[in-house]
Amino acid sequence: MGSPEKEQTANGSAATEPAPPSYTEATYQPSPSTSIPRQFPPTFNLYRISGWTSDKYSLGEHMNQPLYYCTWHSAFSSSPPLILHSGPDESFPPLATVEWQSFFRNFYVELPPLNPSSGAASAREEIEAVSAGFGRSYRFSIEVGPRNVREQFEWRHSHGDAVRHLNGQSSGWKLVRLAQGPPGAGTGSGNAATFVPGGYMTSDGHEVVAAWTMNSGSKVGKFHFTGTGLSGLLGERWAIMAVVTFCAFIQRIRRQGTSGQASINA
């Protein structure tokens, strides 16, 4: 296991999160999902519906108020291994799906097409496992900001404050934004010097935009957006990517039992 990083705030002081954007629960429509019109709450949980072997989970701030539904499927199923549904039960169409690569730690996420009028069925993004010291991190690219500029993000194992503030857990994962400057500004932006990220910073000078940790019992995981991720500036498409990869890591850990946590970082 690699040496987890610790965070500090942009000004070196204790982290104070900006007020989250207003969150209004959408009216769910059971029709094909061709866009991503809404955002998750700033902090939410992943709940097991019933039993340790259950393959059905809900996402929400409270167990009795599910916002999204997540189903897991076996290798013998014709369905993708993981489906994040666009509403509070499995009758709602997929918002995103996950496909694992055989014998590799990499995996794929399928999202609605960036441009629904293009006729494309979906957009496929690869999450790549990369070496990180003695451990491993997971990197992906996704469109962000109003101009849909692609940026890179990386999930890193952490014992830092972004994780510890999730129910006082000592270990988890943080999502690091590798770009500098305003979201979607692109490389070489003249605004990079004036853009001030909020929340937590890594030791190598990057902003932490989300984090998650495992829990026990029916609440199997907890997730929160931080800094620019909390502000909504990264966009809905990025938010879906962050959440579905969180669900994918939980799936791998739970299906591999006690060795699962080590397996995603080894």
N, C-alpha and C positions, 0 to 999 in steps of 0.2 A: 504494500500500500504506500502510495506516495505521501510526501509531506504536505498536508493541507495548508492552504494559504489563510492568512488572517486579513481582515479588512480594516480600513480606516475611512473616515469621511473625507470629502473633497478638501475640507479646510483643516483636517487633522483632529477635529473635535468629535464628540459623541454624535452619532447619526440621528438626524431628525427628519422624518419622511415628510414630503409635501402632502398637502391635502389631496386625497384621491379624487379623480374625476367622478362626477355624479353617476351613479349606477342605477339604471331603471330596468327592471326585469322585463324582457321582451314578451310579446304575445306570440306563442309558438304556433307555427303553421306546419302541419305534416305534409310538406311538399318537398320535391327535390331541392337540396341545398346547393345553390349556385353562387352564393356570395357569403361574406362573413359580416353581418350587420351589427354585431353587438360585442360587448366586452365582458370578461369575467369579473366577479367581485375582486377587490384588492387582495383579500385573503380568503381562502376556502379550504375545505377538507375533501379527501377521497374516502368514501365510506363503503365498506363491504356490506352487501345487501343481506346475506345470511350465510353462515357456516364458513369454515376455513377454506373449503374447496369450491366455494361459490365463484362463478365466473362473471358475476354481475356486480357493478359498482355504480355509485352515484357521486356526483360532485356538487357541492354547495356549502353555504355557510353553516347550515344546520341539517342534521340527518333527515328530519321530517319535512324539509323544504328543498328537495333536489332541483337543481337547475339544469344539469346535464347528466347523461347516462353513458356508462362505458361498459362494453361487453368484450369478453375475451373468448377466443375460439381455439380449439385444438388443431393440430396439424392435419387431422382427418376431415376437418370441416371445409366446405367450399367458401366460407367467409374469411376475410382477412383475420390474422391473429388478434388484432385489437381494433375495435371500432369506437370512436368517440361520437356519440349521437348528438344531434342538434337540439335536443329537448330532454325532458325529465324521464323518458322511458325509451325502450328499444324500438318502439313503433316510429320514432322520428328518424329521418334520413341521416346518413353519416355527415359529420362536420369534418372529420379527418380519420384516416386509417393508418395502421402500421403494418409493415411487412419486414420480418427478420431475415437476414441473410444466413443461409446455412453455413455453419462452421466459422462464421465471422462475427465480430462484435458490432459491425456496422449494421444499420437498418434504414429502411425507407419510410417516409411519411407521404401520404397522398392527401392533397388539399384540393378544394375547388379551384378551377382555373383562374388565373389572375384576371383574364378578360373573358367573361362568360360568352360573349358574342363570337369568340374565336372558333367555337365548335369543339374545342378540346374537352375530353371527358374529365380530366383532372390534371393537376401539376404534381410531379413526383420530386421529392427532395431527399437527398442522402444525408444521413447523420453518420459522420465518420469518427471512428475511435482513433485517437492519436496518443502517442506516448507523452507522458507528463512526469518527468523524474522517474520515480520508482512505480508510478501508477499510470492512470489513463484518464484522459478527458474526452469529451465528445463535441465535435464541431459541426455546425451547419450554417448554411446561408439562406436568407429569406428577404423578401421585399419589405421595406419599412418606409414610414413617412408618407406624405402626400404625393411624392413623386415616384413611389415604389422603387426606390433604389435598393439594390441588394447589398446587405451587410452580413458580416460573419459574427457568429456568437458561439460561445463555448461553455459547456457544462463542466465544472470542476468540483472535485471533492473538497469539502471544507469543514473546518471546525470554527470558522469565524463568526462574527456578530450577526451577519445576515441569516445564518442558520440558527444560532443560539436564541435569537428572538422569536423563533417558532416554538412556543411551549417549552423553552429552556433546553431544547435538545442540544447535545454536544457534537453531533456529527450529521452531515447531510451534503447537499449539493447546491452550488450557486451557479447562476447563468451570467456569464460575463460578456459584455458588449465589446468587441475588439476594435470597432471603429471609434474615431474621435470626432468631435464636433456635433452639430445638430443632426438629429436622425434624418437619414435620407439625403444629406448634403453631398455625399460622394467624397472620394479621395481628393485631397488637396484643397479642400474648401477653405476660403478665406475667413469663414466664420468660426473655424475650429478654436482659435485662440480666445474668442469671446464667449463660447458656449461653456456653461458651468453645469456639470452633471450633479444630480442630487444623490443622497443616500450613501452607500458604501463603495469604497474603492479597493481594488486589489493591490498587492505589493508591487505589481509591475505597471500600475497606473491606469488600469481599466475599470470601468464602472460595473458594479453588480446590479443587474436589472430584475432578477427574480431568484428565488431560492426555495428548496423543499427539503423535507425530512420525513423519515419513517415514524409511524406511531404504532401502538399496539391496540388490540381489541378490534372493535368494529370500525374505528377511525384508523385507517391504515397509512394515511399520509396527509401532510399539511403543506400548502403552497402559498407563497405570497409574492406579489410584484413589489419592486423597490425602485426608488429613484426615477429615472426616465421611463422605466417599464411601468411604474405606477402612474405616471403622468398621462399615459395614453398616446404620447407622441410617436411611439414605435408602431402603432396601428393594430388593427384587429387581426390581421393575417399573422403578424408576429406573435400575438397573444395566443392564438390557437396553436401555433408551432411550439411555443414554450410549454403549454399545458399538455399537449398530446405526447411530447417527449417525456415529461414528468410521469405520465401514466404508463408509458412504455418501460421506463426504468423500474417502476413499482411492479409491473407484471413480471419482468425478468427476475427480480429479487424474490418475489413470492413463489414463483414456479421452480426456482432452484433451491428453495429452502434456506437453511442456515448458511450455505455457501454463497447465496445469491448476492449479498451486499459486497462481499469481497470480489465476486466474479466481474462486476461491472467496473471495478477499479484496478483490476490486475492485468 
